[in-house]
Amino acid sequence: MPTRPRTQIFMASTLYGAATLAAALDADCFAPADRRLLLLSNNATTPETTASLDTMPGFARLRGRFDRVLSWNETISPFHPGGWSPRPDDVPLWERHLRLLWGLGDDHIELVVESIQVNPALAIAQLFPDAPIDVYADGLMSYGPTRNKLDPLVGTRINRLLHLDLVPGLTPLLLTEFEVEAQTVPTDAFTKVLSELSDTGGELDVPEGAALLLGQYLSALGILTPEEEEDLHVRMVRGAVERGHREIVFKPHPSAPARWSTLLEREAKKLGIELTVLDSPVLAEVLYQRMRPALVVGCFSTALLTAATFYDLPTARTGTGLLLERLTPYQNSNRVPVTIVDALVPDLGDRSERPRALATAESIQGLVAAVGYAMQHQIYPQLRPAAERYLAAHLDPYTWRYFKRRRLTALALPGAIPSQLSFIPRNATVRRVARRARAVQRRLKKRAAFG
């Protein structure tokens, strides 16, 4: 009996993710296949007004590794990739439709997707219920826990987690509840792919050796207000200037409002420095190669770790303290990336000759395990001993920023509110006295303000 043809479907939503897949293919991380299809998904809030991945500078260099490029947005139009999934009864009909639409016949399908916990990756996994799955992670979220409980019908089909070695020595936590093997994409293969993209993006008039600021558009995620994010960017400029940099390049998020750049230009004029705002959607790693920045500044972008780990560039972060306070609920999947950057990347405000981070790559494993357990204790009960050890030994004024006392109390972990005081939040008399005290404080502040 003849064997069925093997078709691998790779799903990507960012150029960084597509570059990760290209590096994994170059490093022979995947078995041979008869066909390799690249399925693109534009997950922007309004995909119609956002550039598609296949139109971005550098995509043509990656295109040759795949036999065909498909669009998930066109396939499920008019639905949004992040909000659509098939009804269980419709799965056989949809699979038949996709096999006809994409010319898959009765091929044996293998899936390679990112962010398996959510759509569109979860939808694709459901539409091909017999296909084995590899998950790849193109950022720091691979080090954190799976954000919600994954259907065993999907989780048990996952063979590997492919990830970049952004924090050498740190083992990913993602999908370990299914005993999924973590495999690193070789760093030299990834940097080689990025070197292929180094001359893309046309003429970039950027000063060599300038400070590079990375925008993230956090207000779109509801983490910061637009005004707070504007202020964050202004503080990046001021912090870089206070460190002695007179030439600054700002790389805004592709979806960020243009008025933010105008505000920074006014600030730069006030400070008497040269500011270049990039309007081309190139990868930060392309800029690392073309301008060799003297400093890379960001909030919690993965690009901060690629700068430090892959290109040996000085980095600094700002705003992570505020984000650690703002992220809600505690289980927010951005918590581990923010924690890692906050712990490993020096603060922009540190004026010492050699700014230091709060942790090292070697010591952060315990911190990530403790935060991961506090986030998803039901999915990772095996992490409790590690969390208890870390909290008992390392909870201090610096590391408290990564935890919430209420969360530790709910889980009965070290650092919890002592049991003899646990009645206080529920005591009506104490709450009434506290409200009166706050009212008095507000009145005194008003008098001071107008007096």
N, C-alpha and C positions, 0 to 999 in steps of 0.2 A: 504494500500500500504506500503510495507516494506521500512524502511529508508535506505538511501545509507550509506555504511561504510564511516567513517571519517579517512582520512589520512593526517597527518601533515608532511610537508617537511621542514626541518631545513637546512639552507645553512651556511657553515662556511669555512673560508679560513685561520684562524690562530688558534693556540692552546688556546690563550687568549679568542678568540671569542667562541670556543667550550666550554671552562670553563664557560663563561657567560651564554651560553644556558643551560648547566648542572645545574647551580645555579638557573636559572629561572624555570626549570622543578622541581627541588627539592622544590622550594618555591610555587609550584602549581600556577604558573603564566599562565598556559595554561589549557584549557578545556580538559577533557579526550578524547582520540582518540583511534581508533581501531589499528592504526599503526603509528609509528613515524620513519621517515627516515632521516638520516643525509647525506646531499649532500655536498661533499667536493670539493673545488675549489682551485687549486694551481695557484695563480695570479702572481707568480714571472715572471720576464722578460723572463727567459728561464726555464720553469717548468721542462724540461727534466733533468736539472742538479741540481735541487733543491729538497731537501727532501720533500716528501708528508706529509701532516698533520698526516695521520694514521700511519706513521712510527716514529713519534717523541716520546721522552720519556714522559710518562704520558697519552698518548692518550687511552691506554687500560683501564685506570681507568674511563674514560668518556664514553667509547664505550657501556657499559651495559645499558645506559639510552635510547638507540635507538634500534629499531628492525632490522635495516639494514643500511649499509653504502654504499653510491653510489659515483661515481666519475664523476664530470661534465667535467673534462678534457678528460676523455675517451669517454664520450657521444658525444662531439662535435669535437673530434680529426679529422683532424689535426689543427683546428683553436685554437686561443688563447682565454681564457675566457674573457680577458679584451677587446678584439677587435671584438667579434662576437655577432651579434644579428639577429633575424629572420626577413626576409622580411614580411611585413604585409600580403601579399597574401599566405605566406607559414605557417602562424600560425596554422590553423586547421590541416594541415598535420603533423606539428611537435608535436602538442599536442597528436594526435592519436599515433604517433610513440613513444613518451615518455610513454604514458599509457601502450602500449604493452611492451616496453623495461623494464620498471620498475614494471610491473605487477600491475598497478593501477586500471585496469578495469574501472568501471564507478564511482569510489569512489569520494566523496566530498573532494576536495583538499583545504588545508589551507597552506599558505606559511609564513615562518619566515626567513627573509633575513636581510643582513647588506648592507649599502651603496646603497640604493635603487636608487640613482640618476644615477648610472653608471652600466655598465656590470661588472660581470655576473648577479647581482641581478635583474637589469632592464630586461634583456633578459628572465629570469625565470618568472618574473611577466607578461611579454607579452605572454609567451607560455601557461600560464594558465589564460586566460582573465576573468574567472568567479570566481577565487579564492580570498577570503579575505586575506589581508596581515597584518602581524605584522612586524615591523622593530626593530632590536635590534642594539645598538651601544656599541662597546667594547672599546671606547676611548673618547678623548676630542672633537672629531668633532661633537658629538651630541649637544654640546653647541653652535655651530656656525650655520649659515644659510644654507639652502639647496643650494648646489653649483650651480645649474642651474634650470631653470624652468622645473618642472616635468609635464608630460602629465597628464591632469585631469583624463583620463581613468585608470591611475595607482594610482595617488594621492588620489582620492576619495575612493579607496578600502582599504586604510591603516587605520587600527583601532587604533593601539597603537605604541608608541615608548618606548621600554624597554631600560633602560640605568642604568649604575652603578652610584652611588652617589659619584662621584669623587670630586666634589666641593659642599659640603653641603650648601644648601641655594640658589644655582644657578639653574635657570630653563632652560632646553634646548630650543634652538630656532629652531632646526631642525624640519621641517614639520609642523610648527605652521600655515603656510599659508593654510593648509587644516584642521586646527583645530584638529590635531591629539593629543590625550591625551598622556602625558608623564607619564610613570610609572617606578619607581625605582626597580631594582632587589635588594632584601634585602642584605645588606652588609654582615650579618652573614652567609647567605647561600653561598655567593661567597667566603668568606674566608674559609668556611668549605670545599668547593670543592678544593680550593688551598691547604688546609692542606692534602687532599688526595694525592696530587701530590708532597708533600714535600720530599718523599724518592725516587722519580723517578730520572732518569738521571745517575744511577750508582754511583760509587764512585767519589765524587767531592772533590778533594784535594784543598780546599780553606781555608785560615786562618779565624778563627772566629774574628769578630770585625774589619775587614779590611775596607778600603774605597772601594766602588763599583762604577765603571765607566760604563756607558751605551752608547754603540755605536748605531748609527741609519742608517748609509749609506745614508746620505743626497745628496751626489753627484749623486747617481742613479736617484734622482728626478730632477736633474738639478738645484738645489738650490745653492749648493756649488761646486767648482771644487774639484777633488780628493786631490790636494795639500792643499787646504783650510781645507778640512775635516781632513786630517792628522794633520795639525797644530792645529785644534780644539781638537783632542784627546791628543796631546802633552800638550796643555794648561790645559786640565783636570788633567793630571798627575802632572804637576807643581803646579797647584792650590791646589790639595789635599796635596802635600808635604809641601807647604807653610803653610797649616793649621795644620801641625804636624803629618800627617799620614805617616808611614814608610812601611806599608803593603797595597798593592793595588791590587784589582782584576778588570780586564777589561773584560767586556762581549761584544764581537763584534757582529754586526749584522750578521746573518747567511750567507748573500750574500756578505759581505764585503771582499775585497782582503786580502790574508794572509800577504802581505808585510806590511800592516798597523801595524799588531801586531809586526813585526820585528822592525819597527821604534820605537815603544813604548818600546820594550825590550832594545834597545840601549839607549834610554833616561833614563830608569830606572837604567841601569848600571852606566850611567854618574852621576845620582843623588844619587847613593848608597842605593837604596831601593829595597824591594822585590816585584816583579810584577808577578801576575798569570794571564795568558790569558786563558779564558775558550774556549774549542773547542767543548763543548757539547751544543746543542740548547735547553737549559732549560729555563723556564720562569724566569724572574727577581724575581717574587714573590716567587718562590721556593728558590732562593738564600736568600731572606729576612728571610725566616724561618730557613734555614740551617746555615747561617753564621752571622745573625743579624749584618749587616754592621754598622760601626760607622758613615758613611756618604754615601749617594747615590748622585752621580753626573751625570748629563746628559744635553742634549740640550733642547728638548721640548717633550721628551718621556712621554707617558701616565703613564709609570711606576714610574715617579717621584711623581705623585699624589697618586698612590696606596701606595707608600712607606710612604708618609706623612699622608694620610687620613686613610688608613686601618691598617698600621703597626706602626704608630707613630715614624717613623725614620727621622733623620735629613737629609735634602736634600739641594742641591745647583745646580744652572744652570749656563751654560756659552754658549755664542754664539748666544743667542736670539736677541740681538741688531742687529747683522749683518744680521740675517735672516729676521727680520722685514724690513730691508732696501732692501734685495734681492728679497723677494717674489713678483713675478709678474705673472699676473696682480694683482691689489689690491684685486680682488675677489678670489685669490688663497685660496683654502679650508683649507690650513694649517695655515692661518693667525690667526684664533681664538685660536687653540691650542697653537701656539707660544705666543700669547698675554696673555692667561691665565697663562702659565708657567712663562713668564717674570714678570707678575704682582704679582703672588702668591708665587713663589719660590725664596729664597734669592740668590743673585749673589755670585758665587764662590769666586770672588775677594774681597768680603766684609770681612774685617778682624776684625770687631767689636766683642765684646764678645758674643752678641746676634744678629746675622745678621737678618736684617728685609727685608721684601718684600715691593713692592710698593703699594700693596692693600691688603685688607682682603676679605675673602669669602663673607662677607656681602656687601661690597662696590663694588664688581666687576660686579654686575648685570647691572649697568648703563653703564660701560665700554663695556661690551659685546654687549649690545643693540646698542650703538653708532657705534661700529666697524661693527656689523652685518648689520645695516642700510646702512653704507657707502659702504659695500661690495655688497649688493643686495637690493638697494632701490626700484627697480621695483617690487620685490617679496614681500617686507615687508614695504609698504608705511605707515602702522600704527605705525611704530617705529620712525618716524620722530620727533614727540614731545619729546620722550625720548632722542633721539640723540642730539637735540638742547639743552635740559636741561643739559645734561652731559657736552657737549662741552662748553657751556656758563659758567659753574661753575668750571670745573676741567681741562681745557686745560692749561697746564703749561710745563716747560722744561722737566719734567719727562714723562707726558702723550702724548707729541707731537710724541714720538717714534711710537705710535700706528696708526698714521694718516698721510696722505699726503696732503700738502696744495692744490695741484692741484685737488685732489679728493674732498676736502671740498669746493673748489671754484666751481667745476662743479655742486655740489649739493646745492650751496648757503647756506652752514652751517656756524655756528660760527667758526672763524679761517680762513676763506677764504681770498684771496687777496682783499684788499679794491677796490671797484669799480673804484675809480679815478685812480688807478694804473694798472688796468686790461689790459690796452692797451700795456704795456711794452713788454710782450713776443711776440707780433705781430708787434712791431715797428722795421722796417728794420735798421734804423740808430742805435738804441740801440744795436741790435744784432751785427752789424758790429763793434762798439766800444768794445763790450764785447769780440769778437773774437780777436781783436788786443791786448787787455789787457792780455788775456790768453796766446797769442803767446809770448809777452814780458816776462811774468812770466816764461814760459818754458825755454826761452833763458837764463834768469838770473839763474835759477836752474842748467842748464847745466854748465854755467861758474863756479858756486860755486862748483859743483861736481868735475870739472877737474882743478880748479884753485888752 
